[in-house]
Amino acid sequence: MNITVYLGALEGNDHTLTEAVRELGTWIGESGHALVYGGSKSGLMGKLAESVLAAGGEVTGVEPQFFIDAGFEYDAITRLIVTKDMTERKTRMIELGDAFIAFPGGTGTLEEITEVMSKLSLKHLDAPCILYNLNGYYDSLKELLVHMIEMGLSTEEKQEGIYFAENLGEIKRIIETERK
């Protein structure tokens, strides 16, 4: 299974992020799954790819040319797909994914995972969309999704397939349940 993970190229200031991203990467590699991610060697992105590779897994990076030109690509990954821009990158990452995880990240991570959420609501995608709610990171987004339903602007049906996981154990359970 290809697991597309969205996350930042910064490390953040909470050391539990680094520990959790390495744990996630080790699980992906050891479980026989493959990682699809943004292709960067820096920050949490680099640590995730490094941990998947160290656990014997395959890593596909999808990176726009302007990031390659800036020297952000991670040369040690299994495969690098170069795109012309961010729009093409997002499309390729969705096409390649069988499951989607948003690790805590910035505005780019939010943009990428909301596109997956939108495709789910339109029934243009049938795959688990998991927000890794580490230390309550995505609590506000979870509240906003409930508020959308309360306001009659979304429905539970439109939000089917969107999950919030507090830890790696919950992510594993969601992915295993969705595979059946």
N, C-alpha and C positions, 0 to 999 in steps of 0.2 A: 504494500500500500504506500502510495506517495502522500506524505503529510506535509502540507504547505504551512509554514510557520511565518507569521508576520511579526517583526520586532525591530527595535531600533539599532542604529549603528553607534549609539552612545551606550555607556555602561550604567548610567544612573548613579545615584548616591546611596543606594541601599544594597548592601552586600548580599542580602538574600536573593536578589535578582540573579546575580552571577551563579550562586549555588543552584538555584532552581533551573536556570537555563542549561547548565551542565548536566543536571539530572535528567532533564527532558531529552537532551541530545544523546546521552548515554542510552536511555530507554529506546529511542528511535533506532539507534544503531544496533543494539543488542537484540531487538525484537524482530529484526529482518525488514523493518519498514525503511523507506528512503525519505530523505529530507529534500524539500523544495523550499528555497528561501531567496532573499534578495541578492546574494552573491558577494557581500562585503566581508572583508577580513577584520573590520574594526568593531569595537564595542560588543554588545550582546550578540550581534549577528555572527561575528567571528568566533566567539566562544561556543555558540551553538554548533556551528559547522565543525569546529575543531573536535568537539566532544562526540559528534556522530561519527566522524572519521576514526577517532581513537577507539571507538567501540566496534569498528569493522563495518560501518554502514556506508551507503552511497549518498552523495550530496550533489544536488543540482542547484546551481546558482543562476538566477535570472537578473541580468543587470543591464541598464541602459548604457549606451556608448559613452555618454558624458561622465559617468562614474568610472568607466574603464580609463578614459582619458585623464581623470584625476588620480588614478592609481589605487582605487578602493577595492579592486577585485581580489579574491582569495585564490591564489594560484594552486593551492593543494587540493581543491575540491575535485570531485569525480568528473563533473561536466559543467561548463559555463555556456549559457545561452545569452547572447548579446542582442539587445533590442534597440530600436531607434529612439524610444522615449519611455516615459513612465506609464503611459496608457497601454502601450504594447506589452510592457513588463507585467502589469496587472493582469492583462488578458492571458498571457502565457502561464502565469503562476496559477490562475484559476483552472485553465485547461489541463494542467499537469496534476492538479491536486485531487485526491480521493477523500481527504479530510482537511479541515482548516483550523488552525489555532492562532489566536491573537495573544501573544505574550505581552506583558506590559511594555508600552512603547509610546511614541509621540504621535504627532498629527498624521504622519505618513502611515503608521500602523493603523490608526483609526480610519483613515480614508480607505485603506485596502480591505479591512475587515467589514466595513459598512457596505462595500460593493458586494461582497459575498453574501451578507445578510439580505441585501436587496434582491439578489438573484434567487435566493431561497424563497423569499416572500412571493416572487413572481412565478415560482415553480420552474425556473430556468436552470436550477441546480438542485441536485439531490445528494447532499453530503453533510456530515456534521460540521457545524460552525461553532467552535469552542472558544469562549473568552476565558483566558487563564486569569482568574480573579485573585491572583496572589496578593495576600494581605489586603484584600478589599479594593484592589486597584480599579476594577470596573464596576463597583457598587453604584456609582452615579449613572452609568449607562444602563445598568439593570433597572434602576428606578425610572429612568426616562422611557424605556420600553414598556414598562407597566403603565406609566402615565399616558403613553400613546393609546394604549388599549382603553384605559379609563375615559379618555377624551373622544373615543370613537374614531380615531384616526388610524388605527391598526387593529388587528384581531389576533387572538391566540393562534388561529390557523396560519396567518401570515408570518408568525414568529416561530412556527414549528421548525425544529432543526437547529435553533439557536440555544446554546447551552452556556452556563457559567460554571466553571470548575475551580474549586478552591485549591486543589493540589494535583499532583501527577496521578495519584490513585484514581481520582474522579475522571481525569482525562482518559486513562486506560479503560475504565469502565464504559464511558460514553462511546469510545471508538469500538470496543468489542461488541457492545450492544447494537450499534449501528451497522456492523458488518454482517449481522445475521439476517 
